[in-house]
Amino acid sequence: MGQSRADRGLFPFAVVARMLAEEILGHIDPYLYPRVYALGVPTSDSSSRAVVAGPPDILQSIGAPESVPSLAEGAALDYLGDLCGRLERWGDGEGNRSFSSPPVRLPDGLTTRFVLQVRRPAFEAHYALACSDHGGFYVAPSLISAAIFEYMRWCTEELGKPTVGFSSTFMGVGGRTLLRDAGASLAMSVAALATGFDVDHIGGWHGLYDSCCAISSLPYEGLETRATIYIARPSHPSLRYKLRFATPAQLADHRASRKLLEIARSADALVSDGTSVYGVAAREREPVWSREDFFEVVFSGRLIWELRHGPHVLMQVVNGIPRLDWLTADERHFRADFARLFGDEGDVDAIWYLVTEARAQKRGAIVVVSPEAETEARRLSSQCMQVVPTRLSPELVHAATSIDGAVIVSPDGTCHAIGAILDGVATGEGDPARGARFNGANTYVQGRPGAMAVVVSEDGTSDTIPASPRPVPRSVIDAAVRVLGDVEGQAEPDEGRFYRALNVLDKHRRYLDAETCATINELKTKIEERLDHVRVVYGKFVPQPDADDSFFLDE
């Protein structure tokens, strides 16, 4: 059957939904690697056909038929539930965690649901609150959960619009908007938990995130915001007031709240339930964290604040956009790159400690790791401070990364030079979107195979040069190659499956070795020779010389 209007809308919408999921969840943790599936089943009064939009070969993977007749509304809902269950069981076997949207009926009768899957190890690696529901009130246990909740809500709302597909594709919401909504949802959940879900404070629940963003943006007599607010009920037993306001201030009065924070710049903190500010208090005793009724908002600079529960950071907010601690994902990537370059010969813990200290400087730094560190320090002696080979103490690490120029160390963590001005010949491998620090380090490393540079930005993030791509599941590539094999064996090649598989492989060229590229190119050539005309031209797949098992996630 030809595509109905709903079919034509659902397919582009599924593409936009996948891109949005990758933008949102990739910002939070690039190792989540989201997969999105759009499921559609026709009802008896519909002219549509069954639709499953997602990675290639998914129907075969979950053991579902490729077509289904129109069904009564109840049977369509049951069938969608069965498909979601199959996807969840299949995803669980692939190491994924699944989330499903409620069913939505499109204008011409196609009943749809969306399934989002993320990598379970990455999802479970982050701290989450135990409470996720209170009498029907949704509680976001983590930023990832809040982002998924807001994403699913957006999908459901967009699917219900008469212009599904068009409005979503060309006028859809941006990922930054949904990230802010997720941050607000998590902050609201924390305020609700802290006040015991007292509905008299519901206005404060909704405004906590925006208030913290606004307060963090306001200087006071030239000083940045650096203080803490305890989010708890005012009578919490862990609090010992040093100053109690006769009339509580309103947290939503941002200028007044910012002024009051100056009183709490030391070890003390303001006390707020998310709505009112009650005074200045110290923490007299450790809260019982399992009760989830005591939280902290820690301001650490202009437009920078964190929401904490005990020792755990629930989210960091920078310039109004929430994120998780990037240190976790960056460390995983760094360790993989270090092992690929230096194997077991280096001291990865010592080097990573050096990088974390550099990140704490908040002014940017470069750490160069090279087996030829001693030779390089001598060669660059006129443009660096060469030092007697030294294992840096914590104090020296802080000092060495606080000055301009790179720190040059050997893989075992021995420092040979500080303040080094790096050289190199331009190779065309730079990135004009990045600054001088990144491009200078990139130029240096390009001319010295076997060396590594870690470039730390002022916002605390880091880039490793040369960097391997973020690991992906190997099954993504294997499934696309299998589809090419199936299509090549068909009497009439299925163009839709062919191009969807090539699109997946084209996005993952960086991961392909010589054997895989040879298989793809052979199948691609055979299929294209049998098509009436080639609709989309994909260039020859060229193997990546460094592609190896470190490019893939464990499954």
C-alpha positions as CSV (number, residue, x, y, z in Angstrom):
1,M,0.0,0.0,0.0
2,G,1.1,3.6,-0.6
3,Q,1.8,5.8,2.4
4,S,-1.1,7.7,3.9
5,R,-0.8,11.3,5.1
6,A,-0.1,9.9,8.6
7,D,2.5,7.6,7.4
8,R,4.2,10.5,5.6
9,G,4.1,12.5,8.8
10,L,5.2,9.7,11.1
11,F,8.4,8.9,9.2
12,P,9.9,12.4,9.2
13,F,8.7,12.9,12.8
14,A,10.6,9.7,13.8
15,V,13.8,11.2,12.2
16,V,13.4,14.5,14.1
17,A,12.6,12.6,17.3
18,R,15.7,10.5,17.0
19,M,17.9,13.6,16.4
20,L,16.3,15.3,19.4
21,A,16.9,12.3,21.6
22,E,20.6,12.3,20.5
23,E,20.9,16.0,21.2
24,I,19.4,15.9,24.7
25,L,20.8,12.7,26.0
26,G,24.1,13.1,24.2
27,H,24.5,16.4,26.1
28,I,23.9,14.6,29.5
29,D,26.0,11.5,28.8
30,P,27.3,10.6,25.3
31,Y,27.5,6.9,26.4
32,L,23.7,6.7,26.7
33,Y,23.5,6.1,22.9
34,P,19.7,6.5,22.5
35,R,17.7,4.5,19.9
36,V,14.2,5.6,18.9
37,Y,11.4,3.5,17.5
38,A,8.1,4.8,16.1
39,L,5.4,2.2,16.1
40,G,2.1,2.6,14.2
41,V,-0.8,0.2,13.8
42,P,-3.9,0.9,11.6
43,T,-7.3,0.7,13.1
44,S,-10.3,-0.6,11.1
45,D,-11.5,2.8,10.0
46,S,-8.0,3.9,8.9
47,S,-6.5,4.0,5.4
48,S,-3.0,3.7,6.9
49,R,-0.6,0.8,6.9
50,A,1.5,-0.6,9.8
51,V,4.6,1.4,10.4
52,V,7.8,0.7,12.4
53,A,10.4,3.4,12.0
54,G,13.8,2.8,13.6
55,P,17.2,1.2,13.0
56,P,17.3,-1.3,10.1
57,D,16.2,-4.9,10.6
58,I,14.4,-4.2,13.8
59,L,11.3,-6.2,12.9
60,Q,13.4,-9.3,12.2
61,S,15.3,-8.8,15.4
62,I,12.2,-8.8,17.6
63,G,10.4,-11.5,15.6
64,A,7.5,-9.3,14.5
65,P,5.7,-9.5,11.1
66,E,6.5,-6.9,8.5
67,S,2.8,-6.1,7.8
68,V,-0.4,-6.3,9.8
69,P,-4.0,-5.8,8.7
70,S,-6.2,-3.1,10.0
71,L,-7.4,-3.9,13.6
72,A,-10.2,-2.8,15.8
73,E,-9.1,-0.1,18.2
74,G,-8.7,-2.4,21.2
75,A,-6.8,-4.9,19.2
76,A,-4.5,-2.2,17.8
77,L,-3.7,-1.1,21.3
78,D,-3.0,-4.7,22.3
79,Y,-0.8,-5.2,19.3
80,L,1.2,-2.0,20.1
81,G,1.6,-3.2,23.6
82,D,3.0,-6.5,22.3
83,L,5.4,-4.7,20.0
84,C,6.6,-2.6,22.9
85,G,7.1,-5.7,25.0
86,R,9.1,-7.4,22.3
87,L,11.3,-4.3,21.9
88,E,11.8,-4.1,25.6
89,R,12.8,-7.8,25.9
90,W,15.1,-7.5,22.8
91,G,16.6,-4.3,24.2
92,D,17.2,-5.9,27.5
93,G,19.2,-8.6,25.8
94,E,21.2,-5.9,24.0
95,G,22.0,-4.1,27.3
96,N,19.5,-1.4,26.9
97,R,16.9,0.2,29.1
98,S,13.5,0.9,27.4
99,F,10.9,3.7,27.9
100,S,7.6,3.8,26.1
101,S,5.2,6.7,25.4
102,P,1.4,6.3,25.9
103,P,-0.6,5.5,22.7
104,V,-1.7,8.4,20.5
105,R,-4.2,8.2,17.6
106,L,-3.3,10.2,14.6
107,P,-6.0,12.1,12.6
108,D,-6.6,9.4,10.0
109,G,-6.7,6.5,12.5
110,L,-3.1,5.3,12.8
111,T,-2.4,4.5,16.5
112,T,1.2,5.1,17.5
113,R,3.6,4.7,20.3
114,F,7.3,5.7,20.7
115,V,9.9,3.5,22.3
116,L,13.2,5.1,23.5
117,Q,16.1,2.8,24.5
118,V,19.4,3.9,26.2
119,R,22.4,1.9,27.2
120,R,21.7,0.4,30.6
121,P,25.3,0.6,32.0
122,A,25.4,4.4,31.3
123,F,21.9,4.9,32.6
124,E,22.6,3.1,35.9
125,A,26.1,4.7,36.3
126,H,24.5,7.9,37.5
127,Y,23.1,8.6,41.0
128,A,19.3,8.6,41.3
129,L,16.8,9.3,44.1
130,A,14.8,6.3,45.3
131,C,11.5,8.0,45.1
132,S,9.9,8.2,41.6
133,D,6.2,8.6,42.5
134,H,4.1,10.1,45.3
135,G,0.4,9.5,45.1
136,G,0.3,10.0,41.4
137,F,2.7,12.9,41.4
138,Y,5.7,12.2,39.2
139,V,9.1,12.6,40.9
140,A,12.1,12.9,38.7
141,P,14.8,10.7,40.4
142,S,17.6,12.0,38.2
143,L,18.3,14.4,35.4
144,I,18.4,11.6,32.8
145,S,15.0,10.4,34.0
146,A,13.6,13.9,33.9
147,A,15.0,14.4,30.4
148,I,13.4,11.2,29.2
149,F,10.1,12.2,30.8
150,E,10.1,15.6,29.1
151,Y,11.1,14.0,25.8
152,M,8.3,11.5,25.9
153,R,5.8,14.2,26.8
154,W,7.0,16.2,23.8
155,C,6.6,13.2,21.5
156,T,3.1,12.6,22.8
157,E,2.0,16.2,22.4
158,E,3.5,16.5,18.9
159,L,1.9,13.3,17.7
160,G,-1.5,14.6,18.7
161,K,-1.2,17.6,16.4
162,P,-3.0,17.6,13.0
163,T,0.3,18.7,11.3
164,V,2.4,15.9,12.7
165,G,5.6,15.6,10.7
166,F,5.5,19.2,9.3
167,S,5.4,21.2,12.5
168,S,7.7,18.8,14.2
169,T,10.3,18.8,11.4
170,F,10.4,22.5,10.6
171,M,9.1,24.3,13.7
172,G,9.9,21.8,16.5
173,V,11.2,22.5,19.9
174,G,15.0,22.6,20.4
175,G,16.9,20.3,22.7
176,R,18.0,23.2,24.9
177,T,14.4,23.9,25.7
178,L,13.7,20.3,26.7
179,L,16.9,20.2,28.8
180,R,15.8,23.3,30.7
181,D,12.3,21.7,31.2
182,A,14.1,18.6,32.5
183,G,16.2,20.6,34.9
184,A,13.1,22.4,36.1
185,S,11.3,19.1,36.6
186,L,14.2,17.7,38.7
187,A,14.3,20.9,40.8
188,M,10.5,20.8,41.3
189,S,10.7,17.2,42.4
190,V,13.4,18.0,45.0
191,A,11.4,20.9,46.4
192,A,8.3,18.6,46.6
193,L,10.3,16.0,48.5
194,A,11.9,18.5,50.8
195,T,8.5,19.9,51.8
196,G,6.8,16.5,52.2
197,F,4.6,17.3,49.2
198,D,2.9,20.1,51.0
199,V,0.6,21.6,48.3
200,D,0.7,25.0,50.0
201,H,4.2,25.3,48.5
202,I,3.5,24.1,45.0
203,G,4.2,27.6,43.6
204,G,7.7,27.4,44.9
205,W,8.2,23.9,43.5
206,H,7.7,25.2,40.0
207,G,9.9,28.2,40.4
208,L,12.9,26.8,42.1
209,Y,14.9,26.2,38.9
210,D,14.3,29.6,37.4
211,S,15.0,31.3,40.7
212,C,18.4,29.6,41.0
213,C,19.3,30.5,37.5
214,A,18.4,34.1,38.0
215,I,20.2,34.4,41.4
216,S,23.3,32.8,39.9
217,S,23.4,35.5,37.3
218,L,23.3,38.5,39.7
219,P,26.6,39.9,41.1
220,Y,26.6,41.7,44.4
221,E,28.9,44.7,44.6
222,G,31.0,43.1,41.9
223,L,31.2,39.7,43.6
224,E,30.0,36.5,41.9
225,T,27.5,34.2,43.6
226,R,29.4,31.7,45.8
227,A,27.2,30.4,48.6
228,T,24.8,27.6,49.4
229,I,21.0,27.3,50.0
230,Y,19.7,24.3,52.0
231,I,16.4,23.1,50.4
232,A,14.5,21.6,53.4
233,R,11.5,22.3,55.6
234,P,12.4,25.1,58.0
235,S,12.0,22.8,61.0
236,H,14.3,20.1,59.7
237,P,16.2,18.6,62.7
238,S,19.6,18.9,61.0
239,L,19.4,22.7,61.0
240,R,20.8,25.0,63.7
241,Y,19.8,28.6,63.0
242,K,22.3,31.4,63.5
243,L,19.9,34.0,62.1
244,R,16.2,33.5,61.8
245,F,14.1,36.1,59.8
246,A,11.0,37.4,61.6
247,T,9.3,37.5,58.2
248,P,10.5,35.0,55.6
249,A,11.7,36.5,52.3
250,Q,10.6,35.2,49.0
251,L,13.1,33.2,47.0
252,A,11.4,34.5,43.8
253,D,12.5,38.0,44.8
254,H,15.9,37.3,43.1
255,R,17.7,40.5,44.0
256,A,16.7,40.2,47.7
257,S,17.7,36.5,47.8
258,R,21.0,37.3,46.1
259,K,21.7,40.0,48.8
260,L,20.9,37.6,51.6
261,L,23.3,35.0,50.1
262,E,26.2,37.3,51.0
263,I,25.4,36.5,54.7
264,A,26.0,32.8,53.9
265,R,29.3,33.1,52.0
266,S,31.1,31.2,54.7
267,A,30.3,27.7,55.9
268,D,26.7,28.7,56.7
269,A,23.8,28.6,54.2
270,L,20.4,30.1,53.6
271,V,17.4,27.9,54.4
272,S,14.6,27.7,51.9
273,D,11.8,25.3,51.1
274,G,11.8,26.4,47.5
275,T,9.3,29.2,48.1
276,S,10.5,31.2,51.2
277,V,13.8,32.0,52.7
278,Y,13.8,31.5,56.5
279,G,17.2,32.5,57.7
280,V,20.9,31.4,57.9
281,A,21.8,28.1,59.4
282,A,24.5,25.6,59.9
283,R,24.1,21.8,59.5
284,E,24.2,20.6,63.1
285,R,24.1,16.9,62.2
286,E,24.2,14.8,59.1
287,P,20.8,14.4,57.6
288,V,19.4,10.9,57.1
289,W,19.9,10.9,53.3
290,S,17.7,8.0,52.7
291,R,14.7,10.1,53.7
292,E,15.4,12.4,50.7
293,D,14.2,15.5,52.5
294,F,17.4,17.6,52.6
295,F,19.1,19.0,49.5
296,E,21.7,21.7,48.7
297,V,21.9,24.3,45.9
298,V,25.6,25.3,45.7
299,F,26.5,28.5,43.7
300,S,30.0,28.5,42.4
301,G,30.2,31.5,40.0
302,R,28.3,33.5,37.6
303,L,25.5,31.4,36.0
304,I,27.0,28.2,37.6
305,W,25.2,26.2,40.3
306,E,24.7,22.6,41.4
307,L,21.9,20.7,43.0
308,R,23.2,18.1,45.5
309,H,21.9,15.3,47.6
310,G,24.5,14.5,50.2
311,P,27.8,13.8,48.4
312,H,26.0,13.3,45.0
313,V,25.5,15.9,42.4
314,L,22.0,15.6,40.9
315,M,22.8,18.2,38.2
316,Q,25.1,21.0,37.3
317,V,23.6,24.1,35.6
318,V,25.8,26.2,33.4
319,N,24.3,29.2,31.6
320,G,20.8,27.9,32.3
321,I,21.4,24.5,30.8
322,P,21.6,21.4,33.1
323,R,24.1,18.6,32.7
324,L,25.6,15.8,34.7
325,D,29.2,15.9,35.9
326,W,31.1,15.6,32.6
327,L,34.0,14.2,34.5
328,T,32.5,10.7,34.5
329,A,32.1,10.5,30.7
330,D,35.3,12.3,29.9
331,E,37.3,10.0,32.2
332,R,35.9,6.9,30.5
333,H,36.9,8.3,27.1
334,F,40.3,9.4,28.3
335,R,41.1,6.0,29.8
336,A,40.2,4.3,26.6
337,D,42.3,6.6,24.5
338,F,45.2,6.3,26.9
339,A,45.1,2.5,26.8
340,R,45.0,2.6,23.0
341,L,48.1,4.8,22.8
342,F,50.2,3.6,25.7
343,G,48.8,0.2,26.7
344,D,49.8,-0.9,30.2
345,E,53.1,1.0,30.1
346,G,51.8,4.3,31.6
347,D,50.2,5.4,34.9
348,V,46.7,6.4,33.7
349,D,45.6,7.3,37.3
350,A,48.5,9.8,37.7
351,I,47.8,11.4,34.3
352,W,44.1,11.6,35.0
353,Y,44.8,13.2,38.4
354,L,46.8,15.8,36.6
355,V,43.9,16.5,34.2
356,T,41.4,16.8,37.0
357,E,43.6,19.4,38.7
358,A,43.9,21.3,35.4
359,R,40.1,21.3,35.1
360,A,39.8,22.8,38.6
361,Q,41.8,25.9,37.5
362,K,38.8,27.3,35.6
363,R,41.1,29.0,33.1
364,G,42.1,26.2,30.7
365,A,45.2,24.2,30.3
366,I,47.1,21.7,28.1
367,V,48.7,18.5,29.3
368,V,50.9,16.7,26.7
369,V,51.7,13.0,27.3
370,S,54.5,11.6,25.3
371,P,57.0,8.7,25.5
372,E,59.5,11.3,24.2
373,A,58.7,13.8,26.9
374,E,62.3,14.3,28.0
375,T,63.5,14.8,24.4
376,E,60.7,17.2,23.7
377,A,61.4,19.2,26.8
378,R,65.0,19.7,25.6
379,R,63.9,20.5,22.1
380,L,61.5,23.2,23.4
381,S,63.8,24.5,26.1
382,S,63.8,28.0,24.6
383,Q,60.0,28.2,24.9
384,C,59.3,26.3,28.1
385,M,60.5,25.9,31.6
386,Q,62.4,22.6,31.6
387,V,62.4,20.9,35.0
388,V,64.3,18.0,36.6
389,P,62.2,14.9,36.0
390,T,59.7,15.0,38.8
391,R,56.5,13.2,39.9
392,L,54.3,16.2,40.7
393,S,52.8,16.5,44.2
394,P,49.2,17.8,44.6
395,E,50.5,21.2,45.3
396,L,52.9,21.2,42.3
397,V,50.1,19.9,40.0
398,H,48.0,22.8,41.0
399,A,50.9,25.3,40.4
400,A,52.1,23.7,37.1
401,T,48.6,23.8,35.5
402,S,47.9,27.4,36.7
403,I,50.3,29.1,34.3
404,D,50.1,29.6,30.6
405,G,51.6,26.9,28.3
406,A,51.5,23.1,28.4
407,V,52.7,20.7,31.0
408,I,54.8,17.9,29.3
409,V,54.8,14.6,31.0
410,S,55.8,11.0,30.2
411,P,53.2,8.3,30.3
412,D,54.2,7.3,33.8
413,G,53.3,10.8,35.1
414,T,56.8,12.2,35.3
415,C,56.9,15.9,34.5
416,H,59.7,17.2,32.2
417,A,58.5,20.8,31.4
418,I,55.9,23.4,32.3
419,G,54.7,26.5,30.5
420,A,55.6,25.0,27.1
421,I,54.7,26.8,24.0
422,L,53.9,24.1,21.5
423,D,55.0,24.2,17.9
424,G,54.0,22.3,14.8
425,V,53.2,22.6,11.1
426,A,49.6,23.3,9.9
427,T,48.1,20.2,8.4
428,G,44.6,21.2,7.5
429,E,43.3,19.1,10.4
430,G,42.3,22.0,12.6
431,D,38.9,23.1,13.7
432,P,38.1,26.8,13.1
433,A,35.3,26.6,15.5
434,R,37.7,26.0,18.4
435,G,40.2,28.4,19.9
436,A,44.0,28.8,19.8
437,R,44.6,26.4,22.7
438,F,42.8,23.4,21.0
439,N,44.2,24.1,17.5
440,G,47.8,24.6,18.8
441,A,47.7,21.3,20.7
442,N,46.1,19.6,17.7
443,T,48.9,20.9,15.3
444,Y,51.6,19.7,17.8
445,V,50.2,16.2,18.1
446,Q,49.5,15.7,14.4
447,G,53.3,16.0,13.8
448,R,54.2,13.6,16.6
449,P,52.6,10.2,16.3
450,G,52.4,8.4,19.7
451,A,51.8,11.6,21.7
452,M,48.6,12.7,23.3
453,A,47.4,16.1,24.4
454,V,44.5,16.8,26.8
455,V,43.0,20.3,26.2
456,V,41.1,21.6,29.2
457,S,38.6,24.4,28.5
458,E,37.6,27.1,30.8
459,D,34.2,25.5,31.5
460,G,36.0,22.4,32.9
461,T,35.4,20.1,29.9
462,S,38.3,18.4,28.2
463,D,39.2,17.0,24.8
464,T,41.8,14.3,24.0
465,I,43.9,14.6,20.9
466,P,44.0,12.3,19.0
467,A,40.6,11.1,20.1
468,S,38.9,7.9,19.2
469,P,35.1,8.3,18.6
470,R,32.7,7.7,21.4
471,P,32.0,3.9,21.6
472,V,28.9,2.6,20.0
473,P,27.2,-0.8,20.1
474,R,28.8,-3.1,17.4
475,S,25.3,-4.5,16.8
476,V,24.3,-1.2,15.1
477,I,26.8,-1.8,12.3
478,D,26.4,-5.6,12.1
479,A,22.6,-5.1,11.7
480,A,23.0,-2.6,8.9
481,V,25.4,-4.9,7.1
482,R,22.9,-7.8,7.5
483,V,20.2,-5.7,5.9
484,L,22.4,-5.1,2.9
485,G,22.9,-8.8,2.5
486,D,19.2,-9.5,2.8
487,V,18.3,-6.8,0.2
488,E,21.0,-8.1,-2.2
489,G,19.4,-11.5,-2.0
490,Q,15.9,-10.3,-2.9
491,A,14.5,-10.7,-6.4
492,E,13.5,-7.0,-6.3
493,P,15.7,-5.0,-3.9
494,D,13.8,-3.1,-1.2
495,E,15.1,0.5,-1.8
496,G,13.8,1.8,1.5
497,R,15.7,-0.8,3.5
498,F,18.8,-0.4,1.3
499,Y,19.0,3.4,1.8
500,R,18.2,3.2,5.5
501,A,21.0,0.7,6.1
502,L,23.4,2.8,4.1
503,N,22.4,5.9,6.0
504,V,23.3,4.1,9.3
505,L,26.7,3.0,7.9
506,D,27.4,6.4,6.5
507,K,27.0,7.9,9.9
508,H,29.4,5.3,11.4
509,R,32.2,5.5,8.8
510,R,34.7,6.3,11.5
511,Y,34.2,2.8,13.1
512,L,34.6,0.6,10.0
513,D,37.6,-1.6,9.5
514,A,38.9,-3.0,6.2
515,E,36.9,-6.3,6.2
516,T,33.6,-4.5,7.0
517,C,34.2,-1.8,4.3
518,A,35.0,-4.5,1.7
519,T,31.7,-6.3,2.5
520,I,29.7,-3.1,2.4
521,N,31.2,-1.9,-0.9
522,E,30.6,-5.2,-2.6
523,L,27.0,-5.4,-1.5
524,K,26.4,-1.8,-2.3
525,T,27.7,-2.2,-5.8
526,K,25.7,-5.3,-6.6
527,I,22.4,-3.7,-5.3
528,E,22.9,-0.4,-7.1
529,E,23.5,-2.2,-10.4
530,R,20.0,-3.7,-10.1
531,L,18.2,-0.5,-9.2
532,D,16.5,1.6,-11.9
533,H,18.4,4.6,-10.7
534,V,20.4,5.6,-7.7
535,R,18.4,8.1,-5.5
536,V,21.1,8.9,-3.0
537,V,24.8,8.7,-3.8
538,Y,27.0,7.3,-1.0
539,G,30.7,7.4,-1.6
540,K,33.0,4.4,-1.3
541,F,33.5,3.2,2.3
542,V,37.1,3.6,3.2
543,P,38.6,1.6,6.2
544,Q,39.9,3.5,9.2
545,P,43.4,2.3,10.1
546,D,42.9,2.7,13.8
547,A,39.5,1.1,14.1
548,D,39.6,-1.6,16.7
549,D,37.5,-3.2,19.5
550,S,38.0,-0.1,21.7
551,F,35.6,1.8,19.4
552,F,32.7,-0.4,20.6
553,L,30.7,-0.8,23.7
554,D,30.6,-4.1,25.6
555,E,27.4,-5.9,24.8
